[in-house]
Amino acid sequence: MRTGIVAGAGAVGGMWGVQAAPSARLDVLFATGAHLTGLLAGYGVLVMLLLMARVPAVEHGVGADRLARWHVLGGRYVLSLCLGHALLAFCGYAAHSGTGLFATVEGLLGYGAIATATAGTVLLVAVGVTSARAVRRRLPHETWRAVHLLTYLGAALAFAHQLVGPDVAGSALTVWLWAMMHASVAVLLVWYRGIVPVRQALRHSLRVVEVRTEGPEVVSVLVQGIGVDALRAEPGQFFRWRFLQRRIWHTALPFSLSAPVRDDILRVTVKAAGDHTRRIRRLRPGTRVLATGPFGALTAHRRTCRKVLLLAGGVGITPLRALFETLPGGPGDITLLYRAHNADQLVLKEELEEIARTRRAGLHYLLGPSGAVFDPLAPEALRALVPDIAGHDVYLCGPPRMAETAVAALTRAGVPAERIHSEYFSF
């Protein structure tokens, strides 16, 4: 996936290079830079939309959490390219016309395509600002999501500008290729983010059948439908759930399956971490459910070794609990380490202990506050619990900070990076 994205950027740069006319004139140099940054920004917007199109093959192959990180990082580059394009275009026009600041702005906005592109850039900047961590923490999720949807309008306005720009409009073949790339991504977005969820809802008729209390602020939601096996949901994967009940219907929440699919029942286990997850506790049996997925690459297909270590942090236990039950292996082949601040925060404890007894698998609780003198995730502590840890595949799921710490410790403990399969669990 990374190679394809970089190759695409290279092809866009090549398209620019074929048409670029070398010149030492200042206005031409600015214009040439504006053309390159504009093309790369347009391509970057397209890649950002593709990463979030929820295409199953992409989500399963790369992993939803990794795609989200790429999307965040790529968004910064795209915004930088958009602003760089605008600045270079401004400088080029000013150098060519010899006009001042206000006259240059007025002259540029006199072109309809440039005015359209300016509006699109403003929308993309608004999305970028509200996505900054410091700003997003202060915004309600609904507000952030509504602003984020402006990405589609911003991309459409930018596309309209690109089609009449000299780098694309100069060749009928280039226009066709550029339009087909955008049309393909648009079709994927409409299909997988719009049509597929509705089709699944109609086909499987999912409804809440039970909300079961598992502990302080933790509940399991059991959802039953028709022909659920056809979804081909695997242990370790997650769905984006939309519960059609007042005050929560408008938000799709990503929750992992906390048990294998049985008798057309899907189960998720949720810890209250915000307004939406708290409302999950008040779901009524019979509530209709829209579920998009399954997504995620934290499945048995990643396995390369006979022995497997499952390392969970907090509510990240949910996908690993399903894997703990279902991963093939004999006595001693599967070990689960569960990190929590204290025993009260252990989720699904009785189920985990029953699975460990039945399968004769290893189960260890790593309890204690973060920053304590004894670190249960230190390389020495991990090797003491799992002496042959270097010969294991490791499945890791937990909050981002815990997961990053664990990856570093596992690497120092001798586990090759390619055998650490992680998924960051955060809202």
URDA-V652407 format. One record per helix or strand of 2 or more residues. SS is the DSSP state (alpha for helix, beta for strand). FROM is the first residue (numbers start at 0). LEN is the number of residues. If there is no record, write none. Layout:
# URDA-V652407
ss=SS from=FROM len=LEN
ss=SS from=FROM len=LEN
This chain:
# URDA-V652407
ss=alpha from=1 len=18
ss=alpha from=25 len=26
ss=alpha from=55 len=7
ss=alpha from=63 len=34
ss=alpha from=100 len=9
ss=alpha from=111 len=20
ss=alpha from=132 len=4
ss=alpha from=140 len=8
ss=alpha from=149 len=15
ss=alpha from=165 len=4
ss=alpha from=171 len=33
ss=beta from=206 len=9
ss=beta from=217 len=7
ss=alpha from=227 len=4
ss=beta from=237 len=6
ss=beta from=252 len=5
ss=beta from=264 len=7
ss=alpha from=274 len=6
ss=beta from=287 len=8
ss=alpha from=299 len=3
ss=beta from=306 len=7
ss=alpha from=313 len=13
ss=beta from=333 len=7
ss=alpha from=342 len=3
ss=alpha from=348 len=11
ss=beta from=361 len=6
ss=alpha from=378 len=7
ss=alpha from=388 len=3
ss=beta from=391 len=7
ss=alpha from=399 len=13
ss=alpha from=416 len=3
ss=beta from=419 len=5
